[in-house]
Amino acid sequence: MTAPATPATAVDPPIVTAYRGLRPAVLPVWFMRQAGRSLPEYRQSRAGVAMLDACLTPDLAAEITLQPVRRHGVDAAIFFSDIVVPLKLAGVDVSIVPGRGPVFGRPVRDEADLADLTAHTLTDDALVVIERAVSATVQQLGPVPLIGFAGAPFTLASYVVEGGPSKDQLRARTMAHADPAAWIRLTDWLAAVSGAFLAAQVRAGARAVQLFDSWAGSLSARDYRTTALPAATRTLAAVSGVPRVHFGTGTALLLSAMRDAGAEVIGVDHRIDLREAAQRTGGVVPLQGNIDPALLAAPWPVLERHLTEVVEAGRAAPAHVLNLGHGVPPETDPGVLTRIVEWAHTRP
């Protein structure tokens, strides 16, 4: 079941209050992928810099993390990084290919590949660069909280086994059933790496964390519980004392199982009404979501009607953080995001 929320304090900012299951005076809002290609200042900062190099340059990572806070006035920053960064820091041969995504030099296809991968260790020394970036960010954010993040083991495994992005995670799902012992070794290792990555961000000042399971939606509810939930639970257990958010895409049928991984908050994508999401999570879990990213390009009256529907549906949960049901599309007009924040902050 869901771990009990850490009690709120008088100095908690609105988003942390909501994450702890209480409704603040102002509806908190932030956006997934808010520090990204939709911002011209991001494109300028990243010009000529490879993605992983940007993630591992503390001053640059801090600057990119801060950009949407300055521009939009969102209630939280999310640390600029990538789900494969902790694997890179552990010495794994991985790169991010523009237009494709993470690509691994040695995919895990047999016992020798698995033994090679799991021989890598993510040390505290390797995580210093992350702690420096987080600390620099927190110092500049002031009262605005920073959310740390990591990739969930199933999603990471889908990249590691395939060697790169996959539309259906077929190799990973096959491995989970064909060689469950190897699958457990792989996902246990990934849980340890992602958990250490989250813990480092919290040590350096992150006020909450979010675990992304982007590809969990390819699983049935039964398979999620057997092949993804155990490692997700271990990842989240690496962090204590701050609210933990668990988010996946295409996971409407998995929400009750995701709740059982131990996070205090469940992120909901745009494919399910928040009222139904509240029912599936027992009506006791704060929810985050779930604006349809497609509507960011719609005329304002259409988008405003959708925003109102999302906020009204969010009242079914003990608390609600307004967010997207997935990430900000690169072509989004930044002014629309700013307008959403202003709209949310003036809600009665």
N, C-alpha and C positions, 0 to 999 in steps of 0.2 A: 504494500500500500504506500501512499504518498507519505514522505517524511514530514513531520510537523514543521511548520514554518518557524523561523527564528522570530521572537517577538519584535514588534516595531518599536522604534524609539522616537523621541520628540524631534530629533534632528534628521530623521529620514527624509530624503527628497521624495516627491510624489511617486515616482516610478518604483522606488524601493518599498514604499508603503503599499502600493498595489500588489507588488510581488509577494508581500507578506500576508496578503489576503484581506486588506482593509481598503476602503475606497477613499482616496485623497480628495481634497476640495477641487482640484483641477485634473481633468482626464489626461493622463500621461501618454505621450506618443513618441515613437521613434520608428525608423524604417530599416528593414534589412537591406544590405547593400547601399546604405545611405552615403557612405564614403566610397564613391566609385565613378564609373564612366559618365554618369549623368552630370557631374560637376565639371565645369571648365577648369577650375583651380586644381582639381585632381589630375586632369589630363596634362596640365602644365607641370605639375609636380612630378608626374611619372614619365615625362618625355625623356626617351632614351634610357630609361631604367627598367630592367627586367623585373617581373613581378616578385620573385623570391628575393631579389636584391633589395627591393623596396621594403619588403616585410622585415628584412634583417638589418636594416639601417635605422637605428632607434629614432634619430631626429626626424627622418622622413616618415616613418610609420606614425609617429606622434602627430606630425603636421597633418597627414591625411586623415587620421582619426578625428582631429579637431575641426576639420573643414565643414562638415554638415552641422555641427553645433553652432558655429559662427553664422552660417548662412541661414539655417532653418529655425534655430531656436528649439531643437528637439530636446526632450527630457533626459536623454542618455546618449552617450557615445558608445559605439561598439568598436573594440580594438581592431585596427586594420592588420589583417594577417591572412593566412590561408590554411585550410585544413591539413595540407601536407607539410607545413612548416616544421612541426615537431619531428616528422620522419626525416626531413632534410637535416635537422639538427642532430639526429641520431646517426647520421652518416649514410643514410639510404640514398641510392642513386635515383633522384627524382627531379624533374624539371617541369615548368609550366610552359607549354607551347602555346603561343598566341593563336587564338581561334580554335584551339582544340581542348586545352586544359592540362591537368596533371598527366605526365607520362613517366613510367618507371623503366629504368634501364634493365632490370631483371624482374619480370613478373613472377609471381609465385605459381608455378605449375606442377612442381613435384617436391619430394621430400628435401632434395638438395637446395632448392630455391627457398623453401620455408626455413631450413636450418640457417641459411645465409642471412635471411632477413632477421630472424629472431636472435641472431648473435649480436646484432647492433644494440647499443644501450644509449638511452637518453640521459645524460649526466646533468647534475646540477650546474656544472661549469658551462655546459652548452646552452643552458637556459638563461644564463646571465644576460645575454643580448635581449631576450624577451622581457626580463624584469626591468632592464634599463629603459626600454621603450615604453612599457606600461607606467613606470614611475614618472618618466618625463611627461607623459600624457596626463596623468592624474594631477600633477603639479599645475599644469596649465588649465585644466578643466575647472578648477575651483569646486563649487558646490555641485556641479553636474556629475552624476555618477558614470563610471566606465563599466561596460559589460565585457567580460572576457568571453572567449569562445573556443570551441574545438569541434572537430568532426567526430561523429559517432563511429564505433568500430565497424558496423556493417557497411556504412558508406565508404570508409577508408578501405575496407577489405575488397569492395567491389572494384575500386581502382587498382589495388595491388594485384589482385588475381587476374584481372583483365589486362593490366599493363597500361591502361589509360581509360578514358571515358567509355561508357557503355550505355546503350539505350534500354537494355532489359536486365542487366546484371546477371546474365545467364551463367557465365563461368562461376561466379561467386555462389549462386544458388545451387548449382550442380555440386560444387565442392562441399558445401554445407551438408548435403545429403549423402554424397558418395564417400566422403572421408571425414566424418564428424570429428574424429580425434584431431586431425590436422586443422580443421576449421576452428576448433576450440583453442588450439595452440596459437593460431594466427590472431584470432579476435582477442584472446587474453593479452597477447603482446601489444596489440593496437590499443586496448583499453588502458594498459599501463602507460603507454606513451601519451595518449590523449589526456589521461588523468593527470599526469605530471605537468603537461602543458597548461591545463586549467589551474592547477595548484600554484604554479609559478605566477600566473597573472593575478591570482587572489593575493598571494604574498606581497606583490608589488602595488596593490591598492585597488584592484577591481572590486566593485561593490556587488556584482552579480555575475553569473556566467550563463551562457547558452550553449547547449549541445545540439549540433546540427546533424540530422540523419536524412540527408537529401534523397537517398534512394531507398529508404525503408518501405516506401509505398509499393515497391515491386513484390513485397512479401504478403502472403496470406496472414491472417491473425494467428493461426496456429504456428506457422513457420517463424513469424516474428518472435513469438514467445520462446521458441526453442533455439533459434539461430542468431537472434539479434539482442533480445532483452537481457540475457545474462551479462554480456560484455558492456552494454550500455549502463546497466546498474553498477558495474564495477568502476566505470569511468566517472559517473556522477558521485560515487562514494569517495573519490579522491579529494573532494571539496566539501568543506563544512563551514558554517558560520555566515554564509551569504546565500541569497536566493538562487536557485538553479532552475533554468528554463530548458525544456526539452521540446524540440521542434523537428518536424519532418514534413515532407511534401507527399501528397497522395495518401495520407495516413488516416483518413476519416474512420476506417474500420479498425484502426490500431490504437485509438486514443486511450481506451481503458488499459491496454497493455503498456503503453508508453507511460501512463500515470504510475504504473507499478514499478517503474525503474527508479523512482525515488525523488524526482524533481518536484519542487514546490509549485511550479507554473508549467502549463502546457501551451505551447505555441500551436496555432491552428491555421492551416492553409485556407485558401479561398473556396475550396470545393465543398464545404459543409457549413451550414448555418451555426452560429455560435450557441444558439439555444440547444440544438441537438448535441453539439460538442460538450456543453455543460452537462447534459443528461448522461452522456457516455463516460464522463469523468466523475460521475457521482455527485455533481452539483456542489462540490466542496473545494474545487481547485481554481485558483485564478487563471484566467485565459489571456492569451496575447494573440492579436490578429484583428481581422483577417480580410483587409481591403483587397479586392481583386486588382492586381497590377494593371490589367488591361484597361481598367476604367480611368487610370491616370491620364490617358490621352482623350478621354471623353469631354464634352462640354461641361462646364462647371455645374450647371443645374443637375445634370445626370450624375456626376460624381458626388455632389452634395447629398442627393437623395440616397445614393448607395452608402455614403458615410453615416447618414442618420440611421439607416437600417442596421448597419454593423454595430453602432453604438447601442441602439435599443436592444439588439440581440445579446450584446455583451452584458446586459443587466441580469441575465440569467445566472451569471457566475458571481462568486463572492467579490471579485474585483476584476478589472479589465484594463489592459494596456493596448491602446490602439496601435496597430502596425499593419504591414502588408501581409497577404497570404503567401508571398514569396518575395523575391528581391526586386529592387527598383530597376526597371528596364533602362538600358543605356540611353535610349532616345528620349527619356522623360524630361519635360521642361522643369528645371529646378524650382521655378516659381510656383508650380502646382504643389510641390511638397511643402514649401513655406506656407502656402495658403491653407493646406490641411492642418498644419500645426496651429496656426492662428485660429482656425475654426474650432479645433478640439479644445483649445485653451479658453474659449469663450462659451463652451457648452454649460448649460445650467446644471 
